[in-house]
Amino acid sequence: MESPTRPAAPSNDYSSITRATKLFALCAAVNSLNLGYDIGVNTGIAPLLEESMDLSETQVEIFIGSINLFAMVGSLASGYISDAYGRRGTFKVAAVGFV
């Protein structure tokens, strides 16, 4: 009886990582930084909003928490949107969301 052969170990050859792959990874990282910046800015203006718009603490908490909620909804929907509309269509959907 023959012994089963093991699959070859993955090589550590990083030559298959293209410039485009590195650019896309950089864009994803910058997007995360942008979300963190937005959360920080909104947290900083929360007392001003509370005072100027006569909001309760609960309303301000909902406002700040909604940023994370919509980020989660967007990340969960992104796969479906990109499959359904393609790359360009996904950019259009994202642009409408920012407007």
N, C-alpha and C positions, 0 to 999 in steps of 0.2 A: 504494500500500500504506500502510495506516495504521500509525503508530508505536504500540507498546503504551503504555498509560498506567501510570504508576507508582502504587502504592497511596499513599494519604495518609499522611503522617508521623504517628506517634502524638502525640497532644496531651499536654501536661504538665498536664492538668486533674486535680488531686487531689481534686476534690469528690466523686468516686465512692468514695473510701475512707470507709467508714462507721465509726461508733463501735465497732460489733461487730468489724470487721476490726482496728482498732487494739487492742481488748481482747484478741483472739486472738493478735496478734503480741506483745503484752506478756506474756501467759501463756506463750507459747513461750520468750520470752527469760528469764523468771523460772525456768522449768523447767530451762533450761541452767545458770543460776546455781546452782540447787539441786543439780544433778549435780556441779558443780565443788566446792560446799561439802561434799557427801558424800565426795567423793574426798579432799579436804583433811583432813576429820575422821578418816577411816579411815587415812590415811597417818600422821596424828599418833598414833593409838592403836596402830599396828602394833608398836612396841617393847613396849608393855604386853601386848598379846596374845601376842607371842612369848614373853615371860617367864612370864606367868601360866598360859598353856595349854601351855607347853613345846612350842612350834611351831618347826619348822626355818625357816630363811630362805626356802627354796623354798615352803613352805606359806604363809608370810605373803605372798610375791610372788603366789602363785596367788589368795589372798584379795583382795588389792588389785586385781589384774588382772581378776578376775571382774566387778568393777563395770563396767568398760568393755565387757567381753564381753556382759553382759546388757543394757546400754544399746544396744549394736549390734543384738542379737537383737530387742529390743523395737522399735527403730526400723524394722527390716526387716519385722517382722510387723504393724506398726500399720496399714498400708494394707489388708492382707487382713482383719484383725480388724474394722476399721471398715466395710469393705464387707459383711462377713458378718453382723455383729451390729448395725450402726447405731450412732448416737451414744451412746445410753443403755447399750447392751450393751457398748460399748467401755469406758465408765467402770466398769462392773461387772467386766470382765476385768482392768482396771488395778488396781482396788481389791483383787481377790483376789491379784494379784501383790505388792501392798504388805503384805498380811497375812502 
